[in-house]
């Protein structure tokens, strides 16, 4: 893990909103971790393509969740991932 995180900045999901407002993260190699705390049943977009929505949390502040929308190949590969997965 130390090798993978070398020269990267860890930003907790519960801090993401404030960090995005305060810093230019496009110039930083950053990473975050989250737990799938809720999954919405796959839905169809107006164009007929299916997508999934996951609610992610870092388990520090359960009121601070990030919604992640999965489309295309990412949806096809990961839509069956279990709730509770990191």
C-alpha positions as CSV (number, residue, x, y, z in Angstrom):
1,X,0.0,0.0,0.0
2,X,2.9,2.4,0.8
3,X,4.3,1.8,-2.7
4,X,0.8,2.5,-4.3
5,X,0.3,5.6,-2.3
6,X,3.8,7.1,-2.9
7,X,3.5,10.7,-4.0
8,X,-0.3,10.6,-3.8
9,X,-2.5,12.6,-1.5
10,X,-5.3,10.8,0.5
11,X,-8.5,12.7,0.6
12,X,-11.3,11.2,2.8
13,X,-14.7,11.1,1.2
14,X,-16.1,13.1,4.0
15,X,-13.6,15.9,3.2
16,X,-14.0,15.8,-0.6
17,X,-16.5,18.6,-0.9
18,X,-14.5,21.0,1.2
19,X,-11.2,20.0,-0.6
20,X,-12.7,20.5,-4.0
21,X,-13.9,24.0,-3.0
22,X,-10.5,25.0,-1.4
23,X,-7.9,23.3,-3.7
24,X,-7.2,22.8,-7.4
25,X,-7.2,19.0,-7.3
26,X,-6.6,18.7,-11.0
27,X,-3.0,19.4,-10.4
28,X,-2.7,16.8,-7.5
29,X,-2.4,13.0,-7.8
30,X,-5.0,12.1,-5.1
31,X,-6.9,9.0,-4.1
32,X,-9.9,8.3,-1.9
33,X,-11.5,5.2,-0.5
34,X,-15.2,4.5,0.2
35,X,-17.6,1.8,1.2
36,X,-20.8,1.2,-0.8
37,X,-23.4,2.0,1.8
38,X,-26.4,2.0,-0.6
39,X,-27.0,0.7,-4.1
40,X,-29.9,1.9,-6.3
41,X,-31.5,-0.8,-8.6
42,X,-30.0,-0.3,-12.1
43,X,-32.0,2.2,-14.1
44,X,-32.4,3.1,-17.8
45,X,-31.3,6.5,-19.1
46,X,-33.4,8.4,-21.7
47,X,-31.1,6.9,-24.4
48,X,-32.0,3.3,-23.2
49,X,-28.6,2.6,-21.7
50,X,-28.5,1.1,-18.2
51,X,-26.6,2.6,-15.3
52,X,-26.2,2.2,-11.6
53,X,-25.9,4.6,-8.7
54,X,-23.9,3.8,-5.6
55,X,-23.8,5.9,-2.4
56,X,-20.3,5.8,-0.9
57,X,-19.1,6.8,2.6
58,X,-15.8,6.7,4.5
59,X,-17.5,5.6,7.7
60,X,-16.3,8.7,9.5
61,X,-19.4,10.8,9.0
62,X,-22.4,8.8,7.9
63,X,-24.2,12.1,6.8
64,X,-21.5,12.8,4.2
65,X,-22.0,10.5,1.2
66,X,-20.9,10.7,-2.4
67,X,-23.1,9.4,-5.2
68,X,-21.2,7.5,-7.9
69,X,-22.9,6.9,-11.3
70,X,-21.7,3.9,-13.2
71,X,-22.2,3.9,-17.0
72,X,-21.1,1.7,-20.0
73,X,-18.5,-0.9,-19.4
74,X,-18.0,0.1,-15.8
75,X,-21.7,-0.5,-15.1
76,X,-21.6,-3.9,-16.9
77,X,-18.5,-5.0,-15.0
78,X,-19.4,-3.8,-11.5
79,X,-23.2,-3.5,-11.1
80,X,-23.3,-6.8,-9.1
81,X,-20.8,-5.6,-6.5
82,X,-22.2,-6.1,-3.0
83,X,-23.2,-3.3,-0.7
84,X,-20.5,-3.1,2.0
85,X,-17.6,-3.5,-0.4
86,X,-14.7,-1.1,-0.2
